[in-house]
């Protein structure tokens, strides 16, 4: 923890697409070693992931298309925080867009980093309770499948071949700890 951060000697944009910018950093470490790193620049607002509790033992997952793997994957509702939104507002909006429910009670469980070696982005993980029906139009190209799953059967969820996103697995385990009271 006491290490001195490297000095950024130079930074330049090396690639840009509609979604991503890649920046090259020329660094000098405290021991004199020089290195070049590349990183994706984040939008800076962050993202949210929500574990929606249908009841005290049932979570609501979504199955959606993932372009990175060209597969349909099972995970928790998630999305970017829009300009001017708080993480809580974004979490409730994403719930309404992706599963057709809002929440009267959102609790932030943890803020996690996403690939911090390459990407300056974070995700706020929430647990949502006291759900009520409300649907908002989202930006998904097709309706998402909503899949209820018993938390008491979490090991069978972990065994599902399409439930493999690290952030969803982390959220599942964090919420299990939170609900069992072992988060303190």
C-alpha positions as CSV (number, residue, x, y, z in Angstrom):
1,X,0.0,0.0,0.0
2,X,2.9,2.4,0.6
3,X,4.3,2.2,-2.9
4,X,4.7,5.4,-4.9
5,X,2.6,5.6,-8.0
6,X,4.5,5.7,-11.3
7,X,5.0,9.0,-13.0
8,X,3.0,9.5,-16.2
9,X,5.5,10.9,-18.6
10,X,3.2,11.0,-21.7
11,X,-0.3,9.9,-22.6
12,X,-1.8,9.8,-26.1
13,X,-5.0,8.5,-27.7
14,X,-4.0,5.5,-29.9
15,X,-7.5,4.3,-31.0
16,X,-11.1,5.4,-30.8
17,X,-14.4,3.7,-31.7
18,X,-18.0,4.7,-31.0
19,X,-17.8,2.9,-27.6
20,X,-14.2,2.9,-26.6
21,X,-11.1,5.1,-26.5
22,X,-7.7,3.4,-26.0
23,X,-5.0,5.5,-24.4
24,X,-1.2,4.8,-24.3
25,X,0.6,5.7,-21.1
26,X,4.4,6.2,-20.9
27,X,5.3,5.5,-17.3
28,X,8.3,5.7,-15.1
29,X,8.2,3.6,-11.9
30,X,9.9,4.7,-8.7
31,X,12.8,2.3,-9.3
32,X,13.5,4.0,-12.7
33,X,11.9,1.3,-14.9
34,X,10.0,2.7,-17.9
35,X,7.0,1.0,-19.4
36,X,4.2,1.6,-21.9
37,X,0.7,0.6,-20.9
38,X,-2.5,0.8,-22.8
39,X,-5.9,1.2,-21.2
40,X,-9.5,1.8,-22.2
41,X,-10.8,5.1,-21.0
42,X,-14.1,4.7,-19.2
43,X,-17.1,7.1,-19.5
44,X,-16.4,8.1,-15.9
45,X,-20.1,7.7,-14.7
46,X,-19.8,3.9,-13.9
47,X,-22.4,1.2,-14.1
48,X,-24.8,-0.7,-11.9
49,X,-25.7,-4.3,-11.3
50,X,-28.9,-5.2,-9.4
51,X,-29.8,-8.4,-7.6
52,X,-33.6,-8.2,-7.5
53,X,-35.3,-10.2,-4.8
54,X,-38.7,-11.4,-5.9
55,X,-39.1,-12.8,-2.4
56,X,-36.7,-13.6,0.4
57,X,-35.3,-16.7,-1.5
58,X,-35.8,-15.9,-5.2
59,X,-33.6,-13.6,-7.3
60,X,-34.5,-12.5,-10.8
61,X,-31.9,-13.0,-13.5
62,X,-31.9,-12.0,-17.2
63,X,-30.7,-14.0,-20.2
64,X,-29.4,-11.6,-22.8
65,X,-27.2,-11.6,-25.9
66,X,-23.5,-10.8,-25.3
67,X,-21.6,-9.6,-28.3
68,X,-18.2,-10.3,-26.8
69,X,-18.8,-14.0,-26.7
70,X,-21.6,-14.2,-29.3
71,X,-23.8,-16.1,-26.9
72,X,-26.8,-15.7,-24.6
73,X,-25.7,-15.3,-21.0
74,X,-27.6,-15.5,-17.7
75,X,-26.8,-12.7,-15.2
76,X,-28.2,-10.0,-13.1
77,X,-29.7,-6.8,-14.6
78,X,-27.1,-4.2,-15.3
79,X,-26.3,-1.0,-17.2
80,X,-24.5,2.3,-17.4
81,X,-25.3,5.2,-15.2
82,X,-26.7,8.0,-17.5
83,X,-25.6,11.6,-17.2
84,X,-27.2,13.3,-14.2
85,X,-28.2,10.0,-12.6
86,X,-27.2,8.7,-9.2
87,X,-26.3,5.0,-9.0
88,X,-29.6,4.4,-7.2
89,X,-31.7,6.1,-9.9
90,X,-29.8,4.1,-12.6
91,X,-30.3,0.9,-10.7
92,X,-34.1,1.4,-10.5
93,X,-34.3,2.5,-14.2
94,X,-32.4,-0.6,-15.3
95,X,-34.7,-2.9,-13.3
96,X,-37.7,-1.3,-14.9
97,X,-36.2,-1.6,-18.4
98,X,-34.8,-5.2,-18.1
99,X,-37.2,-7.1,-15.8
100,X,-40.3,-4.9,-15.6
101,X,-40.1,-4.2,-11.9
102,X,-39.0,-1.2,-9.8
103,X,-37.8,-1.3,-6.2
104,X,-38.9,0.5,-3.1
105,X,-35.7,-0.4,-1.3
106,X,-32.3,-0.5,-2.9
107,X,-29.2,-1.2,-0.8
108,X,-25.7,-0.8,-2.2
109,X,-23.7,-3.9,-1.4
110,X,-20.3,-3.0,-2.9
111,X,-18.6,-0.9,-5.5
112,X,-16.3,-3.1,-7.6
113,X,-13.6,-2.4,-10.2
114,X,-13.9,-3.9,-13.7
115,X,-10.5,-5.1,-15.0
116,X,-8.6,-2.2,-13.4
117,X,-5.3,-3.1,-15.2
118,X,-6.9,-2.1,-18.4
119,X,-10.1,-0.2,-17.8
120,X,-10.9,2.8,-15.5
121,X,-14.5,1.8,-14.7
122,X,-16.5,0.8,-11.7
123,X,-19.8,-1.0,-11.0
124,X,-22.1,-0.4,-8.0
125,X,-23.8,-3.7,-7.0
126,X,-27.2,-3.3,-5.4
127,X,-29.8,-5.6,-3.8
128,X,-33.3,-4.6,-4.6
129,X,-36.3,-5.6,-2.4
130,X,-40.0,-4.5,-2.2
131,X,-40.4,-4.9,-6.0
132,X,-43.4,-3.5,-7.8
133,X,-44.5,-3.9,-11.4
134,X,-43.4,-1.1,-13.7
135,X,-41.9,-1.3,-17.2
136,X,-39.8,1.3,-19.0
137,X,-38.6,1.1,-22.6
138,X,-35.0,0.1,-22.6
139,X,-32.3,0.1,-25.3
140,X,-32.1,-3.7,-25.6
141,X,-32.8,-4.9,-29.2
142,X,-35.1,-7.7,-28.0
143,X,-37.1,-8.5,-24.9
144,X,-34.9,-10.2,-22.2
145,X,-35.8,-13.5,-20.7
146,X,-36.4,-13.1,-16.9
147,X,-35.4,-16.2,-15.0
148,X,-36.3,-16.6,-11.3
149,X,-33.8,-18.6,-9.3
150,X,-33.9,-19.8,-5.7
151,X,-30.9,-18.5,-3.7
152,X,-31.0,-21.8,-1.7
153,X,-30.1,-23.5,-5.1
154,X,-27.2,-21.1,-5.8
155,X,-24.8,-24.1,-6.4
156,X,-26.9,-25.2,-9.3
157,X,-26.8,-21.7,-10.7
158,X,-23.0,-21.6,-10.5
159,X,-23.0,-24.9,-12.5
160,X,-25.0,-23.4,-15.3
161,X,-22.8,-23.0,-18.4
162,X,-24.4,-19.7,-19.3
163,X,-23.9,-18.2,-15.8
164,X,-20.2,-17.3,-15.9
165,X,-19.8,-13.6,-15.8
166,X,-17.4,-12.8,-13.0
167,X,-19.4,-9.7,-11.9
168,X,-22.6,-11.7,-11.6
169,X,-20.9,-14.4,-9.6
170,X,-19.4,-11.8,-7.3
171,X,-22.8,-10.2,-6.9
172,X,-24.4,-13.6,-6.1
173,X,-21.8,-14.3,-3.4
174,X,-21.9,-10.8,-1.9
175,X,-25.7,-10.9,-1.7
176,X,-25.6,-14.4,-0.1
177,X,-23.2,-13.0,2.6
178,X,-25.3,-9.9,3.0
179,X,-28.6,-11.8,3.5
180,X,-26.9,-14.3,5.9
181,X,-25.6,-11.4,8.0
182,X,-22.0,-12.3,7.5
183,X,-21.2,-8.9,5.7
184,X,-20.5,-7.1,9.0
